[in-house]
Amino acid sequence: MKRIPLEKLEAMSKQVTVYSSDCEGDSFSVVVNQPQQEVAFDAPIVASCNNRIRPLLDAVDKLRHLMVMKEGIQLPTIVVVGDQSSGKSSVLESLAGINLPRGQGMCTRVPLVMRLQHQQIPEPELYLEFNGKTVQTNESGISEAINLATNEIAGNGKGVSNTPLTLVVKKLGVPDLTMVDLPGITRVPVHGQPENIYEQIAGMIMEYIKPDESIILNVLSATVDFSICESIRMSQQVDKKGERTLAVVTKVDMAPEGLLEKVTADDVNVGLGYVCVRNRIGDETYEEARRKEAALFESHPLLCLIDKSIVGVPVLAQKLVQIQAAIIMKCLPEIVKKINDKLNSSLSEFNKLPKTFTSIAEAMTAFMGIIAASKESLRKIILRGEFDEYPDDQRMHCTARLGEMINQCSQEMQNHRSSDLKKNFLMDEISVLDEAIKGIRLPNFLPHSVFIALLCKKVDSISSMPIEFVEKVWTYIEGVMIEVLTSHSDNYHQLQIATRRACLNLVAKMKQQSLNWVMEIIQMEKLTDYTCNPEYLLESKKLMAKQDKFMDDVFNAVLPSAVIYFEGFGGVEVVRLREHKHVVPQAYDLKARMTAYWKIVLRRLVDSLALHLQLSVHNLVDKELEKEIVNELMMNSLGGGGVEKLLGESPSVAGKREKLSRTIKLLQESKKVLARIVDEIATA
């Protein structure tokens, strides 16, 4: 099959310009500038268009049937709109030569896609397409068939539906046209109609006339002021310059006065002009209606003044064929481009979806790849402190956040009341000593149990902080792990569930181990006092060297003060100390040793927590994670399916795959349709 470049197609579209016509009789000519020749046909209303245009119209109809518009690709469409009882159905009847549903109120309740095809056949062929089925009918039964189909689509009431109904008419003498007839505009709901009937119809009309590819065929009654017609107001909203609006004026015999001025002045900005028509009345045949129409515009004293180039149903048919051919040729290159772009985009998106597995070995390889990738991400985030995978999400900058947590824990323990050196200065020590000296032992001897008792009290006061820190850290790590594991298993719903469950189980186990370890180190700190840190001796000796001065300031000052400044402690209250002169020296000794030692204890706790945290997360990532996930896989295998079940597609991915498959199939079929048309143009 010969292909034609898109650039050539675009150039060819520019060669289709206006058409010449001769409307004095019932014949006309369509001239297409490629090639330069004129072909004329005779028909009761209008002849079929040039044989180069018919395939284009068929192609657009096939694209519409494929519902390519649901993929955001707009098609050239003649959209018929009008206020209720404007004569819209009568105009379409005149063009198609068939009887459409009539009656009081709303006759059209769904978008009716009318595909008219001029064919040299003895008997007309008519059928309806809706809800995925085709219903054959004939000229005498078409009205009833449309009503039955409409009721099936929109219900038996008087409501409307946006689901289209397609009517195909293959008949000698009809113009080659495809039009979409929309419900007439009504503002006041009648009995059986929803209260928002106007909003429903207006929304449907705007959806069809808004695209730039739509030609608006606005049906107006000569009996009304055009400027107040709702259909004109809607047209002006989307086609401000009127460049794609054609007006059909009906009921001209009922209001001939001033009609010439109305269509020539064009106060409502109808860019494609007006066509005045007389529709069939009563039991007239369509041939009789056309003869009476021609006679009316020839003999009526007012209507005969209107230019013959804008009167009559044959002229309307001719104009519509011309406009339709021009808009199709103009839009075709862009349609081809949009379909190709959409197809390429959909194929690219489809190829990015996870592959489906044909064997356990393939599934296992993919499973191990996901686990390996997850572990590497966790190493980067939790262990190495690399932020490239989540550059803008500070929550995932794990090493920085863990550092903040350990610093915060250290600060909180340093600022705890147990570390306040001047509050109730020496009173805790005195309280413990008062009881200790009552025992049977040598005087002025500081028993070791006193120091341990005071130490246990201080450790107990801050014991909840390391526990809270551990719980906070593991809750944070759990969130980071779930985020990473979910990201790497995003396309596999069951695997996400399994890895999340494994993560929760593993973190719970690791957290409990950390809590047990914290409880142990707290108990160790309470069991005895020990450090090899030389800072202890330096700090305690430094404080003991100031004992004599402190005692002198408290007990021997000429003008004793309630608060004295003591280096290393700040301003301390000393009034109550004077009541316990007998134990103050020992209390000071105990305070000096505890102050020096307590700094060591707090640092040791923080250092131990930090080191334990580092070891735990290393073990978590390097040793425990894969083991836990594999264990979860084995547990899942007991229920059947194993790794294949885990790597089954998530509902969202399965839905996305199905949607993309439908889109790709539709676009590929659309591309084939257009390729055949382009080839025909290229080889003609």
C-alpha positions in Angstrom: 0.0 0.0 0.0 1.4 3.4 -1.0 1.8 5.9 1.8 1.5 9.6 1.5 3.5 11.9 3.8 1.5 14.0 6.2 3.1 17.2 4.8 1.7 16.4 1.3 -1.7 15.8 2.8 -1.6 19.2 4.5 -0.6 20.8 1.2 -3.5 19.0 -0.5 -6.0 20.2 2.1 -5.1 23.8 1.3 -6.0 23.1 -2.4 -9.6 22.5 -1.4 -11.2 26.0 -1.5 -14.7 27.2 -2.4 -17.1 25.5 -4.7 -19.0 26.9 -7.7 -22.7 26.3 -8.1 -25.6 26.7 -10.3 -28.8 26.6 -8.2 -31.3 27.9 -10.7 -32.6 24.4 -11.2 -32.1 21.2 -9.2 -28.5 20.6 -10.3 -25.3 21.9 -8.9 -21.5 21.5 -9.3 -18.8 20.7 -6.7 -15.4 21.8 -7.8 -12.4 20.4 -6.0 -9.0 22.0 -6.9 -7.3 18.6 -7.0 -7.6 17.8 -9.9 -8.9 20.8 -11.8 -12.1 19.5 -13.2 -15.8 19.9 -12.7 -18.3 17.0 -12.3 -22.1 17.6 -12.2 -24.9 15.3 -11.1 -28.7 15.6 -11.2 -30.8 14.6 -8.3 -34.3 15.3 -6.8 -32.7 17.5 -4.1 -28.9 17.5 -4.5 -26.4 15.3 -6.2 -23.7 13.3 -4.4 -20.5 15.1 -3.8 -17.3 14.5 -5.8 -16.1 10.9 -5.5 -13.0 12.2 -3.8 -15.0 13.6 -0.9 -17.3 10.6 -0.3 -14.4 8.4 1.0 -13.4 11.2 3.3 -16.9 11.4 4.7 -17.0 7.6 5.1 -13.7 7.7 6.9 -14.9 10.4 9.3 -18.1 8.3 9.9 -16.1 5.2 10.6 -13.9 7.2 13.1 -17.1 8.5 14.8 -18.5 4.9 14.9 -15.2 3.8 16.5 -15.8 6.6 19.1 -12.4 8.1 18.6 -13.8 11.3 20.1 -13.6 9.6 23.5 -9.8 9.7 23.1 -9.9 13.5 22.9 -9.7 13.6 19.0 -12.4 15.9 17.7 -14.0 15.1 14.3 -15.5 17.6 11.8 -19.2 17.5 12.6 -22.3 19.4 11.5 -24.3 20.0 14.6 -27.9 20.9 14.3 -29.3 23.1 17.1 -32.4 25.2 17.5 -35.0 26.2 20.0 -37.9 23.9 20.5 -40.5 24.0 17.7 -38.1 26.0 15.5 -38.6 23.5 12.6 -35.4 21.6 13.2 -36.8 18.2 12.5 -38.7 19.4 9.4 -35.4 20.7 8.0 -33.7 17.3 8.5 -36.7 15.6 7.0 -36.4 17.7 3.9 -32.7 16.9 3.6 -33.2 13.1 4.2 -36.5 12.7 2.4 -37.9 10.6 5.3 -40.4 11.2 8.1 -38.8 11.8 11.5 -40.7 11.6 14.9 -43.1 14.5 15.3 -45.5 15.7 18.0 -46.1 18.2 20.7 -43.1 19.1 22.9 -39.7 17.4 22.6 -39.3 14.9 19.8 -35.5 14.5 19.9 -34.3 13.3 23.3 -30.8 11.9 22.3 -28.1 13.0 19.9 -29.3 11.7 16.5 -26.3 11.1 14.2 -27.8 11.2 10.7 -25.6 9.6 8.0 -27.0 10.4 4.6 -25.5 8.6 1.6 -26.5 9.1 -2.0 -26.6 5.7 -3.7 -27.9 4.4 -7.0 -30.2 1.8 -5.5 -33.8 1.0 -6.3 -35.0 0.7 -2.7 -33.7 2.9 0.1 -31.7 1.2 2.9 -32.3 2.5 6.4 -31.0 1.2 9.7 -30.3 2.4 13.3 -27.1 1.8 15.3 -27.3 2.1 19.1 -26.2 0.2 22.2 -23.8 -2.0 20.1 -26.6 -3.3 17.8 -28.0 -2.6 14.4 -31.8 -2.5 13.7 -33.0 -2.5 10.1 -36.1 -0.5 9.2 -37.8 1.2 6.3 -39.2 4.6 5.3 -42.7 3.9 6.7 -41.4 2.5 10.0 -38.4 4.8 10.6 -40.3 7.2 12.9 -41.5 4.4 15.2 -38.1 2.7 15.1 -36.4 6.0 16.2 -39.0 6.3 19.1 -38.4 2.8 20.3 -34.6 3.2 20.1 -34.8 6.5 22.0 -36.9 4.9 24.7 -34.4 2.2 25.1 -31.6 4.7 25.4 -33.3 7.5 27.4 -36.2 5.7 29.0 -39.9 5.9 28.3 -40.4 9.3 29.9 -39.5 12.7 28.6 -36.0 12.9 29.8 -32.9 13.2 27.7 -29.7 11.2 27.3 -26.2 12.0 25.9 -25.9 8.5 24.4 -26.0 8.9 20.6 -28.3 7.1 18.2 -27.1 6.7 14.6 -29.5 6.7 11.7 -28.0 5.6 8.3 -30.0 6.5 5.2 -28.7 5.2 1.9 -31.0 6.6 -0.8 -31.0 8.0 -4.3 -31.0 11.8 -4.3 -30.0 12.6 -0.7 -26.9 14.7 -0.1 -23.8 13.0 1.2 -23.9 14.5 4.7 -23.4 13.4 8.3 -25.2 15.6 10.9 -25.8 15.4 14.6 -29.3 16.5 15.6 -29.6 17.6 19.2 -32.7 18.0 21.4 -34.4 21.4 21.0 -33.7 24.0 23.7 -36.5 24.3 26.2 -36.4 26.5 29.4 -39.6 25.3 31.2 -39.8 21.6 32.0 -43.2 20.0 31.3 -44.8 17.2 33.2 -42.5 14.1 33.2 -39.3 16.1 32.6 -36.6 16.7 35.2 -36.4 20.2 36.7 -32.9 20.7 35.3 -33.9 19.8 31.7 -32.6 23.1 30.4 -29.2 22.5 32.0 -29.0 19.0 30.6 -29.8 20.0 27.1 -27.6 23.1 27.2 -24.7 21.1 28.5 -25.2 18.5 25.7 -25.3 21.2 23.1 -22.2 23.0 24.4 -20.3 19.7 24.4 -21.0 19.2 20.7 -20.6 22.8 19.4 -17.6 23.9 21.5 -14.9 22.1 19.4 -13.4 24.2 16.6 -14.0 21.3 14.2 -17.8 21.6 14.6 -20.0 23.4 12.1 -23.1 24.8 13.8 -26.3 24.6 11.8 -28.6 26.9 13.7 -32.3 26.5 12.8 -34.2 29.7 13.4 -37.9 30.4 13.0 -38.8 33.5 10.9 -41.5 34.3 13.4 -39.1 35.2 16.2 -36.4 37.8 16.8 -33.1 36.1 16.0 -31.3 38.0 18.7 -33.4 36.5 21.5 -33.0 32.9 20.3 -31.3 30.7 22.9 -29.6 28.7 20.2 -28.0 31.9 18.8 -26.8 32.9 22.2 -25.1 29.5 22.7 -23.5 29.7 19.3 -22.1 33.1 20.0 -20.5 31.8 23.2 -18.3 29.3 21.3 -18.1 31.0 17.9 -17.9 34.7 18.7 -17.0 35.7 15.1 -19.6 33.3 13.5 -16.9 31.7 11.4 -18.4 28.3 11.7 -22.1 29.1 12.1 -24.7 28.6 9.3 -28.3 29.7 9.9 -31.4 28.1 8.4 -34.6 30.2 8.5 -37.8 28.2 8.6 -41.5 29.2 8.5 -40.7 32.0 6.0 -44.3 31.9 4.7 -45.6 32.7 8.1 -43.5 35.9 8.6 -42.2 37.2 5.3 -42.3 40.8 6.5 -38.8 42.1 7.2 -37.2 38.8 6.6 -34.9 40.2 3.8 -33.6 42.8 6.2 -33.0 40.2 8.9 -30.9 37.9 6.8 -29.0 40.7 5.1 -28.3 42.8 8.1 -27.0 39.8 10.1 -27.3 41.4 13.5 -26.4 38.1 15.2 -23.2 37.6 13.3 -23.8 34.4 11.3 -20.5 34.1 9.4 -21.5 31.3 7.0 -24.7 33.1 6.0 -28.4 32.3 5.9 -30.5 29.9 3.9 -34.3 30.5 3.9 -36.4 27.4 3.4 -40.0 26.3 3.2 -40.5 22.8 4.8 -43.0 20.2 3.8 -46.6 20.9 5.1 -49.1 18.3 5.9 -49.3 15.3 3.5 -47.2 16.9 0.8 -44.7 14.7 -0.9 -41.1 15.9 -0.8 -41.2 16.5 -4.5 -44.4 18.6 -4.1 -42.8 20.5 -1.2 -39.7 21.4 -3.3 -41.9 22.7 -6.2 -44.0 24.8 -3.8 -40.9 26.1 -2.2 -39.4 27.2 -5.5 -42.7 28.8 -6.5 -43.0 30.6 -3.2 -39.6 32.3 -3.5 -40.3 33.1 -7.2 -43.8 34.6 -6.8 -44.2 36.0 -3.2 -43.9 39.8 -3.4 -41.5 39.9 -0.4 -39.8 36.5 -0.5 -38.9 36.9 -4.2 -36.7 39.8 -3.3 -34.3 37.5 -1.4 -31.3 36.4 -3.4 -31.8 33.0 -5.0 -28.4 31.9 -3.7 -29.7 31.7 -0.1 -33.1 30.2 -0.6 -34.4 26.6 -0.8 -33.6 23.2 0.6 -31.4 22.2 -2.4 -29.2 25.3 -1.8 -29.0 24.3 1.9 -28.0 20.8 1.0 -25.4 22.2 -1.5 -23.9 24.5 1.1 -23.7 21.8 3.7 -21.9 19.5 1.3 -19.5 22.2 0.4 -18.8 23.2 4.0 -18.5 19.6 5.1 -16.0 18.8 2.4 -13.9 21.8 3.1 -13.8 21.3 6.9 -12.9 17.6 6.5 -10.0 18.3 4.1 -8.9 21.1 6.4 -9.0 19.0 9.6 -7.7 15.7 8.1 -4.0 16.4 8.5 -4.5 17.4 12.1 -6.6 14.4 12.8 -3.9 12.1 11.3 -1.3 13.8 13.5 -3.4 13.6 16.7 -4.2 9.9 16.1 -0.5 9.1 15.5 0.6 11.1 18.5 -2.0 9.6 20.8 -1.2 6.1 19.5 2.6 6.6 20.1 1.9 8.0 23.6 -0.4 5.1 24.5 2.0 2.5 23.1 4.8 4.1 25.2 2.7 4.1 28.3 1.6 0.5 27.6 5.2 -0.7 27.2 6.1 0.8 30.6 3.6 -1.4 32.3 5.0 -4.5 34.1 5.4 -7.5 31.9 3.2 -10.5 32.5 5.1 -13.6 33.5 4.9 -16.9 31.6 6.8 -19.1 34.1 7.7 -19.4 37.8 11.3 -18.7 36.9 10.4 -15.4 35.3 8.3 -14.4 38.2 11.0 -15.4 40.7 13.6 -13.4 38.8 11.4 -10.4 38.8 10.6 -10.9 42.5 14.3 -11.1 43.5 15.0 -8.0 41.3 12.3 -6.0 43.2 13.8 -7.1 46.6 17.3 -6.2 45.5 16.2 -2.8 44.2 14.3 -2.2 47.4 17.3 -3.1 49.5 19.6 -0.8 47.5 17.2 2.1 47.9 17.0 1.5 51.7 20.8 1.3 51.9 21.0 4.7 50.2 18.3 6.3 52.2 18.8 4.8 55.7 22.5 3.8 55.8 24.4 6.1 53.4 22.3 9.2 53.6 21.8 9.7 49.8 18.8 11.8 48.9 18.7 11.5 45.1 15.7 9.2 45.0 13.6 11.7 47.1 15.4 15.0 46.6 12.4 17.1 47.6 10.8 14.9 50.3 12.7 15.7 53.5 10.7 13.0 55.3 12.7 10.5 53.3 16.1 12.0 54.1 16.5 9.3 56.7 20.0 9.9 58.2 19.3 13.6 58.7 16.0 12.8 60.4 17.5 10.1 62.6 20.3 12.5 63.6 17.7 15.1 64.6 15.9 12.5 66.7 19.0 11.4 68.6 20.0 15.1 69.2 16.5 15.9 70.4 16.5 12.9 72.8 19.9 14.0 74.1 18.7 17.5 74.6 15.5 16.4 76.4 17.5 14.3 78.8 20.0 17.1 79.4 17.1 19.5 80.1 15.2 17.1 82.4 14.7 18.2 86.0 17.0 15.4 87.2 19.8 17.3 85.4 19.0 20.6 87.0 22.0 21.2 89.2 20.7 24.1 91.3 17.1 23.2 91.9 16.7 22.2 95.6 20.4 22.3 95.8 21.8 19.4 98.0 18.3 18.7 99.4 17.9 15.3 97.6 21.3 14.3 98.8 20.5 15.5 102.4 17.3 13.5 102.4 19.1 10.3 101.5 21.9 10.9 104.0 19.5 11.7 106.9 18.3 8.1 106.6 21.6 6.5 105.9 23.4 8.0 109.0 20.9 6.4 111.3 22.3 3.0 110.6 24.9 1.3 112.8 28.2 2.3 111.2 31.1 4.7 111.5 30.3 8.4 111.5 31.3 10.7 108.6 31.5 7.6 106.3 29.6 7.9 103.0 28.2 4.5 102.3 28.1 3.3 98.6 24.5 2.4 98.9 23.6 6.1 99.3 25.2 7.0 95.9 23.4 4.0 94.2 20.0 5.0 95.7 20.4 8.5 94.4 21.6 7.2 91.0 18.6 4.8 90.7 16.3 7.7 91.4 17.8 9.8 88.7 17.9 7.0 86.2 14.2 6.2 86.8 13.3 9.8 86.2 14.6 9.7 82.7 14.0 6.0 81.9 10.9 6.7 79.7 12.9 9.0 77.3 15.1 6.3 75.7 12.0 4.1 75.4 10.0 6.8 73.7 13.0 7.5 71.5 13.1 3.9 70.4 9.4 3.8 69.6 9.6 7.0 67.7 12.6 5.9 65.6 11.1 2.5 64.6 7.8 4.1 63.7 9.7 6.5 61.5 11.7 3.7 59.9 8.6 1.7 59.4 7.1 4.5 57.4 10.3 4.9 55.3 10.4 1.2 54.5 6.8 1.0 53.6 7.2 4.0 51.2 10.2 2.4 49.5 8.8 -1.1 49.3 5.5 0.2 48.0 7.2 2.3 45.4 9.2 -0.7 44.1 6.2 -3.0 44.0 3.8 -0.4 42.8 2.6 -2.5 39.9 1.9 -5.6 42.0 -0.9 -5.3 44.4 -0.5 -8.6 46.1 3.2 -8.1 46.5 2.6 -4.7 48.0 0.3 -6.3 50.6 2.9 -9.0 51.3 5.8 -6.6 51.6 3.8 -4.3 53.8 2.9 -7.2 56.1 6.5 -8.4 56.2 7.7 -4.8 56.9 5.2 -4.4 59.8 6.2 -7.8 61.3 9.9 -7.1 60.9 9.8 -3.6 62.4 7.6 -4.9 65.3 10.2 -7.6 66.0 13.1 -5.1 65.7 11.4 -2.6 67.9 10.8 -5.1 70.6 14.4 -6.1 70.5 15.4 -2.5 70.9 13.0 -2.0 73.8 14.4 -5.0 75.5 17.9 -3.7 75.0 17.0 -0.2 76.3 15.5 -1.8 79.4 18.7 -3.7 79.9 21.0 -0.7 79.7 18.7 1.2 82.1 19.0 -1.7 84.5 22.7 -1.8 84.1 23.0 1.9 84.9 21.0 1.3 88.1 22.9 -1.8 89.1 26.2 -0.1 89.8 28.3 2.9 89.1 31.3 2.6 86.9 33.2 4.6 84.3 36.8 4.7 82.9 36.2 8.1 81.5 38.9 10.4 83.0 36.4 13.3 82.8 34.7 11.9 85.9 37.8 12.3 88.1 38.6 15.7 86.7 35.1 17.1 87.1 34.6 15.7 90.6 38.0 16.9 91.9 37.3 20.3 90.4 34.0 20.5 92.3 35.5 19.2 95.5 38.2 21.8 95.4 35.5 24.4 95.9 33.9 22.7 98.9 35.7 24.8 101.7 34.7 28.1 100.1 31.2 26.9 99.6 30.9 25.9 103.3 32.4 29.2 104.4 29.9 31.2 102.2 27.0 29.2 103.6 27.8 29.1 107.3 30.5 31.6 108.2 29.6 34.7 106.1 29.2 37.9 108.2 26.0 38.8 106.2 24.7 35.4 105.1 22.7 35.6 101.9 19.6 33.4 100.9 21.1 32.9 97.4 24.8 32.6 96.6 26.5 32.3 93.3 28.4 29.0 93.0 30.7 28.4 90.0 29.5 25.4 88.1 26.0 25.6 89.5 25.0 29.2 89.3 22.8 30.9 91.9 21.6 28.4 94.5 19.4 28.8 97.6 21.2 28.0 100.8 18.8 29.0 103.6 17.5 25.5 104.1 21.0 24.1 104.1 21.8 25.9 107.4 19.3 23.6 109.1 21.3 20.5 108.1 24.9 21.6 109.0 25.8 18.1 110.2 25.4 16.5 106.8 26.0 19.3 104.4 29.7 18.4 103.8 28.7 14.8 103.0 25.9 16.0 100.8 28.2 18.3 98.9 30.6 15.4 98.4 27.7 13.3 97.1 26.6 16.1 94.8 30.0 16.6 93.4 30.5 12.9 92.5 26.9 12.6 91.2 27.2 15.7 89.1 30.3 14.4 87.4 29.0 10.9 87.0 25.6 11.9 85.7 27.1 13.6 82.8 28.8 10.4 81.9 25.6 8.4 82.3 23.6 10.7 80.0 26.3 10.6 77.3 26.7 6.9 77.6 22.9 6.4 77.2 22.8 8.7 74.1 25.9 7.1 72.6 24.6 3.6 73.2 21.3 4.5 71.6 23.0 5.9 68.6 25.2 2.9 68.1 22.4 0.4 68.7 20.3 2.3 66.2 23.0 2.1 63.6 23.6 -1.6 64.2 19.8 -2.4 64.1 19.1 -0.6 60.8 22.2 -2.3 59.2 20.9 -5.7 60.3 17.4 -4.7 59.2 18.4 -3.9 55.7 21.3 -6.3 55.1 20.1 -9.4 57.0 16.5 -9.4 58.1 14.5 -7.7 55.4 14.9 -10.2 52.6 14.6 -13.1 55.0 11.3 -11.7 56.3 9.9 -11.1 52.9 10.9 -14.6 51.6 9.2 -16.0 54.8 6.1 -14.1 53.9 6.3 -15.5 50.4 6.5 -19.0 51.8 3.5 -18.4 54.0 1.6 -17.1 51.0 2.6 -20.2 49.0 0.7 -22.3 51.5 -2.5 -20.8 50.2 -1.5 -21.6 46.6 0.0 -19.4 43.9 3.3 -18.5 45.5 5.4 -15.8 43.8 3.1 -15.9 40.7 0.2 -14.8 43.0 2.3 -12.1 44.6 3.3 -10.7 41.2 -0.3 -10.6 39.9 -1.3 -7.2 38.6 -3.0 -4.8 40.9 -6.5 -3.8 40.1 -5.4 -0.4 39.1 -2.7 -1.7 36.7 -5.0 -4.3 35.3 -7.6 -1.6 34.7 -4.9 0.6 33.1 -3.7 -2.2 30.9 -7.2 -2.9 29.7 -8.0 0.7 29.1 -4.7 1.2 27.1 -5.3 -1.9 25.1 -8.8 -0.7 24.1 -7.3 2.7 23.2 -4.5 1.3 21.2 -6.8 -1.0 19.3 -9.2 1.8 18.6 -6.4 4.1 17.4 -4.8 1.4 15.3 -8.1 0.8 13.6 -8.5 4.6 13.1 -5.1 4.8 11.7 -5.9 2.1 9.2 -9.1 3.9 8.1 -7.2 7.1 7.5 -4.3 5.3 5.8 -6.6 3.9 3.2 -8.1 7.3 2.6 -4.7 9.0 2.3 -3.6 6.3 -0.1 -6.6 6.8 -2.2 -5.9 10.5 -2.4 -2.2 9.9 -3.2 -2.9 7.5 -6.0 -5.9 9.3 -7.5 
